[in-house]
């Protein structure tokens, strides 16, 4: 398995994996295995590639996992992100004052169901973390409370800290943070 920055030729695989794991495309029982809630278009993926914020796990030309990360300016196109950073600005995490310039948004992350529970998720996260470590000291993400698998993976496997709990658009979320200079592997 190759873990690397994504390229434009990865878009079809990313979009197919996204569609197979998008909350609204899954049954209630399928959601217990994890899901993603933020859909991306090919144009949005292209901008992430330009910003060096899109990462994939691939093998022989097939995308088995992806994750994204970007500054708050990019994420502002989705209303939940300005809401989150407004709530968190001014708080301290691991000695860093949370601001738009000292933190970035990580996620979503999606791994093919056949590879969940393997080292694919932490390795995919690690390539993203390394890619952003020189740019920001702290990463921020959110997890839908209805996704306990993702919560366990991010807190138990990656050691992220829950720093906020909030409601947005009638859904409940955890806000999490991590230090970018701390390896998880």
Secondary structure as GFF3:
##gff-version 3
##sequence-region A 1 185
A	DSSP	beta_strand	2	5	.	.	.	ID=ss1
A	DSSP	three_ten_helix	8	10	.	.	.	ID=ss2
A	DSSP	alpha_helix	11	21	.	.	.	ID=ss3
A	DSSP	three_ten_helix	23	25	.	.	.	ID=ss4
A	DSSP	alpha_helix	28	31	.	.	.	ID=ss5
A	DSSP	alpha_helix	42	50	.	.	.	ID=ss6
A	DSSP	beta_strand	54	59	.	.	.	ID=ss7
A	DSSP	beta_strand	62	70	.	.	.	ID=ss8
A	DSSP	alpha_helix	72	75	.	.	.	ID=ss9
A	DSSP	alpha_helix	79	88	.	.	.	ID=ss10
A	DSSP	beta_strand	92	93	.	.	.	ID=ss11
A	DSSP	beta_strand	96	97	.	.	.	ID=ss12
A	DSSP	beta_strand	103	111	.	.	.	ID=ss13
A	DSSP	three_ten_helix	113	115	.	.	.	ID=ss14
A	DSSP	alpha_helix	120	133	.	.	.	ID=ss15
A	DSSP	beta_strand	138	144	.	.	.	ID=ss16
A	DSSP	alpha_helix	148	152	.	.	.	ID=ss17
A	DSSP	pi_helix	153	157	.	.	.	ID=ss18
A	DSSP	beta_strand	161	168	.	.	.	ID=ss19
A	DSSP	beta_strand	171	179	.	.	.	ID=ss20
###
